[in-house]
Amino acid sequence: QVQLVESGGGLVQAGGSLRLSCAASGSIFRINAMAWYRQAPGKERELVGRISTGGSANYADSVKGRFTISRDNAKKTVYLQMSSLKPEDTAVYYCNAKIVVRLALTEYDYWGQGTQVTVSS
């Protein structure tokens, strides 16, 4: 089957930077849109950024200008470069991808396990 493996989370001071990675593997025919979501304690999950196969990206207003989403289609990997981090960025960050699986050729929504990002003040 398909899995998304995330890495790069951790503890960083306010104003610092962090880069998250998410690599897809398994019975993949094609990866369509990829995205990053986050969920802080006591809050609902929110979309951070989304990127199309061709590289078009959109962001939540709260991170616009500070975060950059990118992808490497050859590596089947999506990245989230986070700069000028604030304590309110603290959350579990989840990778999401719309993936067409082999043989069935059906698109499914896949999620990573989540990685903790903590920004200290």
Secondary structure, DSSP 8 states (H G I E B T S, - for coil): --EEEEE--EEEETT--EEEEEEEESSEEEEEEEEEEEE-TTS--EEEEEE-TT--EEE-TTTTTTEEEEEETTTTEEEEEE-S--GGG-EEEEEEEEEEETTT--EEEEE---EEEEEE-
